[in-house]
Amino acid sequence: MQKKVLEFMEQHHMAEKGERILAAVSGGADSICLLLVLSRLRTEKQYELCVVHVEHGIRGVESEKDAEFVENFCKEHKIPCKVYHCKAEKYAREHKMTVEEGARELRYGYFQEAAKEFRADKIAVAHNQNDCAETILFHLARGTGLKGLCGILPVRENIIRPLLCVERKEIEAYLKEQEQEYCIDKTNAELEYTRNRIRHQVLPVLVEINSQAVAHMNQTAAMAVELEELMRQLTEEARERCICKEEVGIFISQKLQSEKKMIQKNLLHRVLTEAAGCSRDISNVHIQQVLELLEKQVGKKVNLPYQLEAERTYEGIRIQKAKESIVENMLQKVWEIVPGETLEIPEYGYRIQTRILEENFGSQEIPQKMYTKWLDYDKIKGSMLLRTRREKDYFVINTQGGRKKLKKYLIEEKIPREQRDKLLLLADETHLIWAVGYRIGEDVKVTEHTRRILEIRIDGGNIHE
């Protein structure tokens, strides 16, 4: 085991003489194996070793015992150790994430903080070949391109993964041979988490089909990494030929059509991500819309996420923030809704309170009040803004995704013209969620599949419920 890990570390230049490595240790089998191996190799490789442990505040006493176990291990082996305590569930709710996502974001944030405190050059985490295989399967199930097939990389910035050359069964055998105890996290067996279902239900079936399934998936991941690097280089070369950054946006030359389809798509995804500052809501649909714009007449436009707009010009396509959005944002007052916080709007006399409901709401009756609403929190994209109307505002009005422009809705509801510009609207980053005092969008209604509910209640002004 130690020889195999050493050769893998040398192959990927994970630790140089005189460096300091911060090992991220949860106390489980993988991380204890990582720490044990790194501890025994540090004399040979001449690096220093320190440890960080993050206690997520999820499992109560058990979680605290894991932290104590790691601290005692470090004391026994004379390794400096830093322990952080946090509330992952609270953080996840506040940032509209799953508990898994929230815990991971907190964890890696503390890793970097500890690295600064210890002045560590590298952060070692305990991912192994099974983790890589599970990640590939997760990406495949969700839908992925070449990048998703890369799985988990051995080195990413200052993160290193020395155990990515061994399977979980090798880790468990090594710990048994060394008579080394470790902690067992019971939540790893809970099937409500997607990764756990892949780990306990999907991957074992594949291993039954072929005992080398995990190894083969890791080999595929290694080849995908090489292909991804080639694609990156080719895309950068195409960028030089086809893309020009302008003062008000990004210009895409007609020359893009002469590039291979895969290069076209890769390049457009990068351009849209750069213009938006985020890639979360940019999909293949939006990339295809921009490509199709190259076949249309000058002046045609496509609306994209993050208030971006693609416009056909004589020589190509220009990507920029929609002009009306820029003007409206300058003129409008916009208030951000943050779950769990109270917002006061003196101009309307409103007091707005929100909270997230995650458990035991199945037996409760959905409020039918005009100013208290329940919304499916996981259907809301990005930030929530309370604002007045904009030119292209729309609702989703049925389960098939049908849309209705706000202007048409206001006319049908016979809302006086003088009141329309004052009407407050709750919107996410793409469209309207609720016209305050009136309807909510069909796509955010609570259903039997809803996992988290956003309750929003407005008091004050002329409201009487």
C-alpha positions as CSV (number, residue, x, y, z in Angstrom):
1,M,0.0,0.0,0.0
2,Q,2.6,2.5,1.1
3,K,4.8,1.8,-2.0
4,K,1.9,2.1,-4.3
5,V,0.8,5.4,-2.8
6,L,4.4,6.7,-2.9
7,E,4.8,5.9,-6.6
8,F,1.5,7.6,-7.3
9,M,2.5,10.7,-5.4
10,E,5.8,10.9,-7.3
11,Q,4.1,10.3,-10.6
12,H,1.8,13.4,-10.0
13,H,4.4,15.5,-8.1
14,M,2.2,15.7,-5.0
15,A,4.8,16.4,-2.4
16,E,8.3,18.0,-2.7
17,K,11.1,18.1,-0.2
18,G,10.5,20.7,2.5
19,E,6.8,21.2,1.7
20,R,4.1,21.1,4.4
21,I,1.0,18.9,3.7
22,L,-2.3,19.5,5.4
23,A,-4.3,16.2,5.6
24,A,-8.1,16.5,5.8
25,V,-9.2,13.8,8.2
26,S,-12.8,13.0,9.1
27,G,-11.8,9.9,11.2
28,G,-13.3,7.4,8.7
29,A,-11.4,4.5,7.1
30,D,-10.3,6.5,4.0
31,S,-8.9,9.5,5.8
32,I,-7.3,7.5,8.7
33,C,-5.6,5.4,6.0
34,L,-4.4,8.6,4.3
35,L,-3.1,10.0,7.5
36,L,-1.3,6.8,8.5
37,V,0.4,6.4,5.1
38,L,1.4,10.1,4.9
39,S,2.8,9.9,8.4
40,R,4.9,6.9,7.5
41,L,6.2,8.4,4.3
42,R,7.1,11.9,5.6
43,T,10.6,10.9,6.7
44,E,11.4,9.3,3.3
45,K,9.8,12.2,1.3
46,Q,11.0,14.9,3.8
47,Y,7.8,16.8,4.0
48,E,6.0,18.2,7.1
49,L,2.5,17.0,8.1
50,C,-0.5,18.7,9.8
51,V,-4.2,17.8,10.1
52,V,-7.5,19.6,9.8
53,H,-10.9,18.1,10.9
54,V,-14.3,19.7,10.3
55,E,-17.2,18.7,12.6
56,H,-20.4,19.5,10.7
57,G,-22.8,19.6,13.6
58,I,-25.0,17.0,12.0
59,R,-24.7,13.9,14.1
60,G,-24.5,15.3,17.6
61,V,-22.5,13.3,20.1
62,E,-21.2,10.9,17.5
63,S,-19.8,13.8,15.5
64,E,-18.1,15.2,18.6
65,K,-16.6,11.8,19.3
66,D,-15.1,11.6,15.7
67,A,-13.4,15.0,16.3
68,E,-12.0,13.7,19.6
69,F,-10.8,10.5,17.9
70,V,-8.9,12.5,15.3
71,E,-7.3,14.8,17.9
72,N,-6.1,11.8,20.0
73,F,-4.7,10.1,16.9
74,C,-2.7,13.3,16.1
75,K,-1.5,13.6,19.7
76,E,-0.3,10.0,19.6
77,H,1.6,10.5,16.4
78,K,2.8,14.1,17.3
79,I,1.0,15.8,14.3
80,P,-0.4,19.3,14.7
81,C,-4.2,19.3,14.4
82,K,-6.9,22.0,13.9
83,V,-10.6,21.2,14.5
84,Y,-13.4,23.4,13.2
85,H,-17.1,23.2,14.3
86,C,-19.9,24.4,12.1
87,K,-23.7,24.0,11.4
88,A,-23.9,22.5,8.0
89,E,-27.7,22.1,7.9
90,K,-28.3,25.7,8.8
91,Y,-25.7,26.8,6.2
92,A,-27.3,24.7,3.5
93,R,-30.8,26.1,4.2
94,E,-29.5,29.7,4.1
95,H,-27.7,29.1,0.8
96,K,-30.4,27.0,-0.9
97,M,-28.2,23.8,-1.1
98,T,-28.6,20.2,-0.1
99,V,-27.0,19.3,3.1
100,E,-24.3,17.4,1.1
101,E,-23.5,20.5,-0.9
102,G,-23.5,22.8,2.1
103,A,-21.3,20.5,4.1
104,R,-18.8,20.2,1.2
105,E,-18.6,24.0,0.7
106,L,-18.0,24.6,4.4
107,R,-15.5,21.8,4.6
108,Y,-13.3,23.0,1.7
109,G,-13.6,26.6,3.0
110,Y,-12.1,25.4,6.4
111,F,-9.5,23.4,4.6
112,Q,-8.2,26.5,2.9
113,E,-8.4,28.5,6.1
114,A,-6.4,25.9,8.0
115,A,-3.9,25.7,5.1
116,K,-3.2,29.5,5.6
117,E,-2.9,29.1,9.3
118,F,-0.5,26.2,9.0
119,R,1.2,27.7,6.0
120,A,0.6,24.4,4.2
121,D,1.6,24.0,0.5
122,K,-0.8,21.2,-0.2
123,I,-4.1,19.9,1.1
124,A,-4.4,16.1,1.0
125,V,-7.9,14.6,0.8
126,A,-8.8,10.9,1.0
127,H,-10.7,10.2,-2.2
128,N,-10.1,6.7,-3.6
129,Q,-10.9,4.9,-6.8
130,N,-14.4,4.0,-5.6
131,D,-15.1,7.7,-5.0
132,C,-14.0,8.4,-8.6
133,A,-16.2,5.7,-10.0
134,E,-19.2,6.9,-8.0
135,T,-18.6,10.4,-9.3
136,I,-18.6,9.3,-12.9
137,L,-21.8,7.3,-12.4
138,F,-23.5,10.3,-10.8
139,H,-22.4,12.6,-13.7
140,L,-23.6,10.0,-16.3
141,A,-27.0,9.7,-14.6
142,R,-27.5,13.4,-14.4
143,G,-26.2,14.0,-17.9
144,T,-22.6,15.0,-18.7
145,G,-20.0,15.8,-21.3
146,L,-16.4,14.8,-21.5
147,K,-15.5,16.8,-18.3
148,G,-17.9,14.8,-16.2
149,L,-16.2,11.6,-17.3
150,C,-12.9,12.8,-15.8
151,G,-14.2,11.9,-12.4
152,I,-12.0,13.1,-9.6
153,L,-8.5,14.5,-10.5
154,P,-5.4,13.5,-8.7
155,V,-4.3,17.1,-8.4
156,R,-6.4,20.3,-8.6
157,E,-4.7,23.5,-7.6
158,N,-3.4,22.9,-4.1
159,I,-5.6,19.8,-3.5
160,I,-3.9,16.4,-3.8
161,R,-5.4,12.9,-3.6
162,P,-2.8,10.3,-2.8
163,L,-5.3,7.5,-2.4
164,L,-6.7,7.8,-5.9
165,C,-4.6,4.9,-6.9
166,V,-6.3,2.4,-4.6
167,E,-9.8,0.9,-4.1
168,R,-11.8,1.0,-0.9
169,K,-11.2,-2.7,-0.3
170,E,-7.5,-2.2,-0.3
171,I,-7.8,0.6,2.3
172,E,-9.9,-1.6,4.5
173,A,-7.5,-4.5,4.2
174,Y,-4.5,-2.2,5.0
175,L,-6.2,-0.9,8.1
176,K,-7.0,-4.4,9.3
177,E,-3.4,-5.5,8.7
178,Q,-2.2,-2.5,10.7
179,E,-4.8,-3.1,13.4
180,Q,-5.8,0.5,13.1
181,E,-9.2,1.6,14.4
182,Y,-11.3,4.2,12.6
183,C,-14.7,5.9,13.0
184,I,-17.9,4.8,11.2
185,D,-20.3,7.5,10.1
186,K,-23.8,5.9,10.1
187,T,-25.1,8.5,7.7
188,N,-22.9,6.9,5.0
189,A,-25.4,4.0,5.0
190,E,-28.5,6.2,4.7
191,L,-30.0,5.8,1.2
192,E,-31.7,9.2,1.1
193,Y,-28.4,10.6,-0.1
194,T,-27.8,10.2,-3.9
195,R,-24.2,9.2,-3.5
196,N,-25.0,6.6,-0.9
197,R,-27.5,5.0,-3.3
198,I,-24.9,4.8,-6.0
199,R,-22.4,3.4,-3.5
200,H,-24.6,0.7,-2.0
201,Q,-27.0,-0.1,-4.7
202,V,-25.5,0.7,-8.2
203,L,-21.8,0.1,-7.9
204,P,-22.0,-3.3,-6.3
205,V,-24.1,-4.6,-9.2
206,L,-21.5,-3.4,-11.7
207,V,-18.8,-5.1,-9.6
208,E,-20.8,-8.3,-9.8
209,I,-20.9,-8.0,-13.5
210,N,-17.1,-7.4,-13.7
211,S,-14.9,-7.5,-10.6
212,Q,-12.6,-4.9,-12.3
213,A,-15.4,-2.4,-12.9
214,V,-14.0,0.2,-10.5
215,A,-10.5,0.0,-12.0
216,H,-11.9,0.2,-15.6
217,M,-13.9,3.3,-14.8
218,N,-10.8,4.9,-13.3
219,Q,-8.8,4.0,-16.5
220,T,-11.6,5.7,-18.6
221,A,-11.4,8.7,-16.3
222,A,-7.6,9.0,-16.9
223,M,-8.2,8.9,-20.7
224,A,-11.0,11.5,-20.4
225,V,-8.6,13.8,-18.6
226,E,-6.1,13.6,-21.5
227,L,-8.9,14.2,-24.0
228,E,-10.3,17.1,-22.0
229,E,-6.8,18.7,-22.0
230,L,-6.7,18.3,-25.8
231,M,-10.1,19.9,-26.1
232,R,-9.1,22.8,-23.9
233,Q,-6.1,23.5,-26.1
234,L,-8.1,23.3,-29.3
235,T,-10.9,25.5,-27.8
236,E,-8.3,28.1,-26.8
237,E,-6.9,28.2,-30.3
238,A,-10.5,28.6,-31.7
239,R,-11.1,31.4,-29.2
240,E,-8.2,33.4,-30.7
241,R,-9.8,33.0,-34.1
242,C,-13.4,33.6,-33.2
243,I,-13.9,35.7,-30.0
244,C,-13.3,39.3,-29.3
245,K,-14.0,40.9,-26.0
246,E,-15.7,44.4,-26.3
247,E,-16.4,47.2,-23.9
248,V,-20.1,46.3,-23.6
249,G,-20.0,42.5,-24.2
250,I,-18.4,39.7,-26.1
251,F,-18.4,39.4,-30.0
252,I,-18.5,35.9,-31.6
253,S,-17.3,35.9,-35.2
254,Q,-19.1,34.2,-38.1
255,K,-15.9,32.2,-38.3
256,L,-17.2,30.0,-35.5
257,Q,-19.2,28.1,-38.1
258,S,-16.0,26.7,-39.7
259,E,-15.0,25.0,-36.4
260,K,-15.8,21.5,-35.4
261,K,-19.2,21.1,-33.6
262,M,-17.6,20.0,-30.3
263,I,-15.3,23.0,-30.4
264,Q,-18.2,25.4,-31.2
265,K,-20.1,24.1,-28.2
266,N,-17.2,24.1,-25.8
267,L,-16.3,27.7,-26.8
268,L,-19.8,29.0,-26.5
269,H,-20.2,27.5,-23.1
270,R,-17.0,29.2,-21.9
271,V,-18.1,32.5,-23.5
272,L,-21.6,32.4,-21.9
273,T,-20.1,31.5,-18.5
274,E,-17.7,34.4,-18.8
275,A,-20.4,36.8,-19.7
276,A,-22.8,35.6,-16.9
277,G,-20.1,35.1,-14.3
278,C,-21.7,31.7,-13.5
279,S,-22.4,28.5,-15.4
280,R,-25.1,27.0,-13.2
281,D,-28.1,27.7,-15.4
282,I,-26.4,27.6,-18.8
283,S,-27.4,24.4,-20.6
284,N,-27.0,22.8,-24.0
285,V,-30.4,24.4,-25.0
286,H,-28.9,27.9,-24.6
287,I,-25.8,26.9,-26.5
288,Q,-27.9,25.5,-29.4
289,Q,-30.0,28.7,-29.4
290,V,-26.9,30.8,-30.0
291,L,-25.6,28.5,-32.7
292,E,-29.0,28.7,-34.5
293,L,-28.8,32.4,-34.3
294,L,-25.9,32.3,-36.8
295,E,-28.4,31.0,-39.4
296,K,-30.9,33.8,-38.8
297,Q,-31.2,37.4,-40.2
298,V,-29.5,40.4,-38.7
299,G,-31.3,41.9,-35.7
300,K,-32.7,38.6,-34.3
301,K,-32.2,38.1,-30.6
302,V,-32.2,35.3,-28.0
303,N,-32.8,35.8,-24.3
304,L,-30.4,33.8,-22.1
305,P,-30.0,33.2,-18.3
306,Y,-28.6,35.9,-16.1
307,Q,-30.3,38.7,-18.2
308,L,-28.0,38.0,-21.1
309,E,-29.0,38.7,-24.6
310,A,-27.5,37.3,-27.9
311,E,-28.0,39.4,-31.0
312,R,-27.3,38.5,-34.6
313,T,-25.1,41.2,-36.3
314,Y,-23.7,41.4,-39.8
315,E,-20.5,39.7,-38.9
316,G,-21.5,37.3,-36.1
317,I,-23.2,37.5,-32.7
318,R,-22.9,39.9,-29.8
319,I,-23.4,38.7,-26.2
320,Q,-24.3,41.3,-23.6
321,K,-26.6,42.2,-20.8
322,A,-30.1,43.0,-22.2
323,K,-30.3,46.8,-22.7
324,E,-33.7,47.1,-21.0
325,S,-32.4,45.2,-18.0
326,I,-29.5,47.7,-17.6
327,V,-31.8,50.7,-17.8
328,E,-34.5,49.1,-15.5
329,N,-31.9,48.1,-12.9
330,M,-30.7,51.7,-12.8
331,L,-34.3,53.0,-12.3
332,Q,-35.8,50.4,-10.1
333,K,-35.6,49.7,-6.5
334,V,-34.9,46.0,-6.0
335,W,-35.0,44.1,-2.7
336,E,-33.3,40.7,-2.2
337,I,-35.3,38.1,-0.2
338,V,-33.1,36.0,2.0
339,P,-34.8,33.0,3.7
340,G,-34.9,33.4,7.5
341,E,-34.4,37.2,7.5
342,T,-37.0,39.9,7.9
343,L,-37.3,42.6,5.2
344,E,-38.9,46.0,5.8
345,I,-40.1,48.1,2.9
346,P,-41.1,51.5,4.3
347,E,-42.4,52.8,0.9
348,Y,-45.1,50.1,1.0
349,G,-45.3,49.8,4.7
350,Y,-44.6,46.1,4.3
351,R,-42.9,43.7,6.7
352,I,-41.8,40.5,4.9
353,Q,-40.9,37.3,6.8
354,T,-39.6,34.1,5.3
355,R,-38.7,30.6,6.5
356,I,-37.8,27.2,5.1
357,L,-39.9,24.2,6.0
358,E,-38.2,20.8,5.6
359,E,-40.0,18.4,7.8
360,N,-43.5,17.4,8.9
361,F,-45.3,19.7,6.5
362,G,-47.1,16.9,4.7
363,S,-50.1,17.0,7.1
364,Q,-50.3,20.8,7.0
365,E,-52.7,22.7,4.8
366,I,-51.3,24.9,2.1
367,P,-52.2,28.5,3.0
368,Q,-54.8,30.0,0.7
369,K,-54.2,33.6,1.7
370,M,-53.4,36.5,-0.7
371,Y,-50.3,37.6,1.2
372,T,-49.0,34.3,2.6
373,K,-47.7,31.7,0.2
374,W,-45.9,28.4,0.1
375,L,-43.4,27.8,-2.7
376,D,-41.3,24.8,-3.8
377,Y,-37.9,26.2,-2.7
378,D,-35.9,23.8,-4.9
379,K,-37.6,25.1,-8.0
380,I,-36.4,28.6,-7.5
381,K,-33.3,29.5,-9.5
382,G,-30.6,31.6,-7.9
383,S,-31.4,34.8,-5.9
384,M,-34.9,35.9,-5.1
385,L,-35.8,39.6,-5.8
386,L,-38.8,41.6,-4.9
387,R,-39.3,44.4,-7.5
388,T,-41.6,46.1,-9.9
389,R,-42.4,45.0,-13.4
390,R,-40.1,44.7,-16.4
391,E,-40.8,44.6,-20.1
392,K,-40.4,40.8,-20.7
393,D,-41.8,39.5,-17.3
394,Y,-43.8,36.3,-17.5
395,F,-45.3,33.5,-15.4
396,V,-45.2,29.7,-16.0
397,I,-49.0,29.0,-16.1
398,N,-49.2,25.2,-16.4
399,T,-47.4,22.0,-15.7
400,Q,-46.2,21.8,-19.3
401,G,-44.2,24.9,-18.9
402,G,-46.6,27.2,-20.8
403,R,-45.9,30.9,-20.3
404,K,-48.0,34.0,-20.0
405,K,-46.6,37.6,-20.2
406,L,-47.3,39.7,-17.1
407,K,-48.8,42.4,-19.2
408,K,-51.5,40.1,-20.6
409,Y,-52.2,38.8,-17.1
410,L,-52.6,42.3,-15.6
411,I,-55.1,43.2,-18.4
412,E,-57.1,39.9,-17.8
413,E,-57.2,40.6,-14.1
414,K,-58.5,44.1,-14.8
415,I,-55.8,45.7,-12.6
416,P,-55.9,49.5,-13.1
417,R,-53.1,50.8,-15.3
418,E,-52.0,53.2,-12.6
419,Q,-51.4,50.3,-10.1
420,R,-49.5,48.1,-12.5
421,D,-46.1,49.9,-12.2
422,K,-46.4,49.8,-8.4
423,L,-47.3,46.1,-8.1
424,L,-44.6,44.2,-6.3
425,L,-43.3,41.0,-7.9
426,L,-41.2,38.2,-6.5
427,A,-38.8,36.8,-9.2
428,D,-35.9,34.5,-9.4
429,E,-33.0,34.9,-11.9
430,T,-35.2,33.8,-14.9
431,H,-38.9,34.7,-14.4
432,L,-41.7,35.7,-12.0
433,I,-42.6,33.5,-9.1
434,W,-45.4,35.6,-7.5
435,A,-47.4,38.7,-8.1
436,V,-47.9,39.9,-4.6
437,G,-51.6,39.8,-3.7
438,Y,-52.3,37.7,-6.9
439,R,-51.1,34.5,-8.4
440,I,-48.0,32.4,-8.1
441,G,-46.3,30.5,-10.9
442,E,-47.4,27.0,-11.6
443,D,-43.8,25.7,-11.6
444,V,-43.2,26.7,-8.0
445,K,-46.4,25.3,-6.5
446,V,-46.0,22.8,-3.7
447,T,-46.6,19.2,-4.8
448,E,-46.2,15.7,-3.3
449,H,-42.6,15.7,-4.5
450,T,-41.7,18.9,-2.7
451,R,-38.8,18.4,-0.3
452,R,-38.4,22.0,1.0
453,I,-41.0,24.8,1.2
454,L,-40.3,28.5,1.2
455,E,-43.0,30.2,3.3
456,I,-43.3,33.9,2.6
457,R,-45.6,36.2,4.6
458,I,-46.2,39.9,4.0
459,D,-47.8,42.1,6.7
460,G,-48.5,45.8,7.0
461,G,-49.6,48.5,4.5
462,N,-53.3,47.9,3.6
463,I,-53.1,44.1,4.0
464,H,-55.8,42.5,6.0
465,E,-55.9,38.7,6.1
